[in-house]
Amino acid sequence: MEWVLPKTLRLEPLPDNARRAAVLWGPLVLAGDLGPEQRGERGRGRGGATNQAVPVFVAAERPVTDWVKPAPGKPGHFRSAGVGRDQDVDFAPFYRQHHRTYDVYWNLFTPDEWEKRAAAHIAEQEKRRRLEAATVAFAQPGEMQAERDFNFQGEDSTPVRVMDRAGRRGSKWFSFELPVDAAHPMVLAVTYHNEESATRTFEVLVDGKRIGEQTVERRSPEQVGRFFDAEYVIPAAQIRGKPKVTVRFQATHGNEIAAVFGIRMVRADAER
């Protein structure tokens, strides 16, 4: 017996943001191809760390079938049609993406919205490009392969996901090994989110020595949920002569470690 399941294109917006959506083909999530995965010192971000800007689509309030078209001769593959800024995107089912950088959620704008937003968006993308160029390594907590790549260790910690972004929180400790560039001063940049049910206070250590203590306050109902970055300067003596270091998050005072959504080792003297 054969089952034929008709599949149509549709958008699946985030519950709290109708202007950010995934593209689905029937039950299949389509991943947008952003280029080859960057292996080695950069590691992986969302499907691979990359210095390529993630496009947006000037297609809000239009049927998705108007601007995502089947790729000729490639069943199950699609491409956006003239709506990508700064480029259009090839799509394929998520399970077919191997060793590629990808994204699955996309920002959508109307032409009027994009005209108002374009300058700020371009500035944000340029800032992101400079940050990627200054990055020595990026570890993505909460994603199995990325954690293996950076020798994840821990006790009483769990993966989490907020706004479709992977992360990890803990009640005791967890750590990752990250490459450093000993020829430059280093800064550790860590991404958190203010969606915490209680105030969290914890230590950040590099090779067993504390470089900072972080507090993430409980979000009040009137506050907007947001990701934010905290930076910790790493003393030169901590990296001298070393190819990599162990970055450890450790709970203090009977507290817990707030969810960590990204760990980035950055050259502090680079333009950012």
C-alpha positions as CSV (number, residue, x, y, z in Angstrom):
1,M,0.0,0.0,0.0
2,E,1.3,3.5,-0.9
3,W,0.3,6.7,0.8
4,V,0.6,9.9,-1.2
5,L,0.7,13.0,1.1
6,P,0.2,16.3,-0.8
7,K,2.6,19.0,0.4
8,T,2.0,22.7,0.1
9,L,4.2,25.6,1.1
10,R,3.3,27.6,4.2
11,L,4.7,29.9,6.8
12,E,4.9,29.0,10.5
13,P,5.4,32.3,12.4
14,L,6.8,32.4,16.0
15,P,4.1,32.7,18.6
16,D,5.2,36.1,19.7
17,N,6.4,37.5,16.4
18,A,4.4,37.2,13.2
19,R,7.2,38.9,11.3
20,R,9.6,36.0,12.0
21,A,8.7,32.7,10.4
22,A,9.8,29.3,9.2
23,V,9.0,28.0,5.7
24,L,7.4,24.6,5.7
25,W,6.6,22.2,2.8
26,G,3.8,20.1,4.2
27,P,5.2,18.8,7.5
28,L,8.8,19.4,6.5
29,V,10.8,22.4,7.7
30,L,12.8,24.0,4.9
31,A,16.3,25.1,5.9
32,G,17.9,28.0,4.0
33,D,21.4,27.2,2.7
34,L,23.9,29.9,3.8
35,G,27.0,28.2,2.5
36,P,29.5,25.5,3.5
37,E,30.0,24.8,7.2
38,Q,33.2,26.4,8.5
39,R,35.1,23.7,10.3
40,G,38.1,24.0,12.5
41,E,38.8,26.9,14.9
42,R,35.4,28.6,14.4
43,G,33.4,25.5,15.2
44,R,29.6,25.7,14.6
45,G,26.9,28.1,15.2
46,R,23.4,27.5,13.8
47,G,24.4,24.7,11.5
48,G,27.9,26.3,11.3
49,A,29.6,29.5,12.3
50,T,29.8,31.9,9.4
51,N,30.7,35.5,8.7
52,Q,27.9,35.6,6.0
53,A,25.0,37.9,6.8
54,V,21.6,36.1,7.2
55,P,19.2,37.5,4.5
56,V,15.8,38.9,5.3
57,F,12.8,38.7,3.0
58,V,10.8,41.8,1.8
59,A,7.7,39.6,1.4
60,A,5.5,40.2,4.5
61,E,1.8,39.9,3.9
62,R,2.3,38.1,0.6
63,P,1.4,34.4,0.1
64,V,4.6,32.3,0.4
65,T,3.9,30.6,-2.9
66,D,4.4,34.0,-4.6
67,W,8.0,34.2,-3.5
68,V,9.3,30.7,-2.8
69,K,9.5,28.8,-6.0
70,P,10.4,25.1,-6.8
71,A,13.9,24.6,-8.1
72,P,13.7,23.2,-11.7
73,G,14.8,19.6,-11.9
74,K,15.4,19.3,-8.1
75,P,12.3,17.8,-6.3
76,G,11.9,19.1,-2.8
77,H,14.2,22.1,-3.4
78,F,13.1,25.7,-3.6
79,R,14.5,29.2,-4.0
80,S,13.2,32.6,-2.9
81,A,12.4,34.8,-5.9
82,G,13.6,38.4,-5.8
83,V,12.7,39.2,-2.2
84,G,15.9,38.4,-0.4
85,R,18.0,41.2,1.1
86,D,21.0,41.0,0.5
87,Q,20.5,37.8,-1.5
88,D,17.9,35.2,-2.3
89,V,18.1,31.8,-0.6
90,D,18.0,28.1,-1.7
91,F,15.8,25.9,0.5
92,A,15.8,22.2,1.1
93,P,14.2,20.0,3.8
94,F,16.1,20.4,7.1
95,Y,17.1,16.7,7.2
96,R,19.0,17.1,3.9
97,Q,21.3,19.8,5.2
98,H,24.7,18.2,5.8
99,H,27.9,20.2,6.6
100,R,26.1,23.4,5.5
101,T,25.5,26.6,7.4
102,Y,21.7,27.2,7.5
103,D,18.9,29.0,9.1
104,V,15.2,28.1,9.5
105,Y,13.6,31.3,10.9
106,W,13.5,34.5,8.7
107,N,12.7,38.1,9.3
108,L,9.9,39.4,7.0
109,F,9.2,43.0,6.0
110,T,6.8,44.9,3.8
111,P,8.4,47.2,1.3
112,D,7.5,50.2,3.4
113,E,8.8,48.5,6.6
114,W,12.1,47.6,4.8
115,E,12.6,51.1,3.5
116,K,12.4,52.4,7.1
117,R,14.5,49.6,8.5
118,A,17.2,49.1,5.8
119,A,19.8,51.5,7.1
120,A,19.7,50.1,10.7
121,H,19.7,46.6,9.4
122,I,22.7,47.2,7.2
123,A,24.5,48.7,10.2
124,E,23.7,45.7,12.3
125,Q,24.9,43.3,9.6
126,E,28.2,45.2,9.3
127,K,28.7,45.1,13.1
128,R,28.0,41.4,12.9
129,R,30.5,40.9,10.1
130,R,33.2,42.7,12.1
131,L,32.5,40.6,15.2
132,E,32.7,37.4,13.1
133,A,36.1,38.6,11.7
134,A,37.4,39.1,15.2
135,T,36.1,35.8,16.4
136,V,38.6,33.0,17.1
137,A,36.0,30.4,18.2
138,F,32.3,30.1,18.8
139,A,30.7,27.4,20.8
140,Q,26.9,26.7,20.6
141,P,25.6,25.3,23.9
142,G,22.7,22.9,23.7
143,E,23.5,21.4,20.3
144,M,25.0,17.9,20.6
145,Q,27.6,18.0,17.9
146,A,28.7,21.5,18.7
147,E,29.1,20.6,22.3
148,R,31.2,17.6,21.4
149,D,33.4,19.7,19.2
150,F,34.3,21.9,22.2
151,N,34.6,19.1,24.7
152,F,31.5,19.9,26.8
153,Q,31.7,18.7,30.4
154,G,29.3,19.3,33.2
155,E,27.3,18.3,36.3
156,D,23.6,18.9,36.7
157,S,23.0,20.9,33.6
158,T,20.3,20.7,30.9
159,P,19.9,21.9,27.3
160,V,17.2,24.5,26.7
161,R,15.6,26.4,23.8
162,V,14.3,29.9,23.8
163,M,12.9,31.6,20.7
164,D,14.2,28.7,18.6
165,R,17.8,29.3,19.9
166,A,19.6,26.4,21.7
167,G,21.3,27.0,25.0
168,R,22.3,25.3,28.3
169,R,21.6,26.0,31.9
170,G,22.8,24.3,35.1
171,S,22.6,24.0,38.9
172,K,26.2,23.1,39.4
173,W,28.7,23.7,36.5
174,F,29.5,23.1,32.9
175,S,32.5,23.9,30.7
176,F,33.8,24.1,27.1
177,E,37.3,24.1,25.6
178,L,37.8,27.1,23.3
179,P,40.8,28.0,21.1
180,V,42.5,31.3,21.8
181,D,45.0,33.5,19.8
182,A,47.8,34.1,22.3
183,A,49.2,36.8,20.0
184,H,46.2,39.1,20.8
185,P,44.4,40.1,24.0
186,M,41.2,38.0,24.3
187,V,37.7,38.8,25.4
188,L,35.1,36.2,26.2
189,A,31.6,37.2,24.9
190,V,28.7,35.2,26.3
191,T,25.1,35.4,25.1
192,Y,22.3,35.2,27.7
193,H,18.5,35.9,27.7
194,N,16.5,37.7,30.3
195,E,13.8,35.0,30.4
196,E,14.7,33.7,33.8
197,S,12.2,32.6,36.5
198,A,14.5,33.8,39.3
199,T,17.6,35.9,39.6
200,R,20.7,33.9,38.7
201,T,24.2,34.5,40.0
202,F,27.2,32.5,38.9
203,E,31.0,32.6,38.2
204,V,32.8,32.5,34.8
205,L,36.2,30.9,35.0
206,V,39.1,30.4,32.5
207,D,41.4,27.5,33.3
208,G,40.2,27.5,36.9
209,K,40.6,31.3,37.6
210,R,37.6,33.5,37.9
211,I,37.3,36.3,35.2
212,G,33.9,37.5,36.2
213,E,30.7,37.0,38.1
214,Q,27.4,37.4,36.3
215,T,23.9,38.2,37.6
216,V,20.9,37.7,35.3
217,E,17.8,39.3,36.9
218,R,14.4,37.7,36.8
219,R,12.4,39.2,34.0
220,S,9.4,41.2,35.2
221,P,6.1,40.9,33.2
222,E,6.4,44.4,31.7
223,Q,9.9,43.7,30.3
224,V,10.4,42.5,26.7
225,G,12.2,39.2,26.4
226,R,15.6,39.7,24.7
227,F,19.0,38.2,24.2
228,F,22.0,40.2,25.4
229,D,25.8,39.8,25.5
230,A,28.2,40.1,28.4
231,E,32.0,40.5,27.9
232,Y,34.8,39.3,30.2
233,V,38.4,40.4,29.7
234,I,40.8,37.5,29.9
235,P,44.1,38.3,31.6
236,A,47.1,37.9,29.2
237,A,48.7,35.4,31.7
238,Q,45.7,33.1,31.3
239,I,46.3,32.5,27.6
240,R,50.1,33.0,27.3
241,G,51.6,30.1,25.3
242,K,48.2,28.2,25.1
243,P,46.3,27.0,22.0
244,K,43.1,26.7,24.0
245,V,41.5,27.2,27.4
246,T,38.6,25.8,29.4
247,V,35.7,28.1,30.0
248,R,33.7,27.1,33.0
249,F,30.3,28.4,34.3
250,Q,29.9,27.6,38.0
251,A,26.9,28.2,40.3
252,T,27.6,30.2,43.4
253,H,25.8,30.9,46.7
254,G,23.3,28.1,46.2
255,N,22.1,29.7,43.0
256,E,21.9,28.4,39.5
257,I,23.6,29.2,36.1
258,A,21.4,31.3,33.8
259,A,20.9,29.8,30.3
260,V,23.9,30.4,28.0
261,F,23.1,30.7,24.3
262,G,26.5,31.4,22.8
263,I,30.2,31.5,23.9
264,R,32.5,33.5,21.7
265,M,36.3,33.9,22.0
266,V,37.1,37.3,20.4
267,R,40.3,39.2,19.7
268,A,39.9,42.3,21.8
269,D,42.1,44.5,19.7
270,A,40.2,43.9,16.5
271,E,37.7,46.4,15.1
272,R,34.2,45.5,16.3
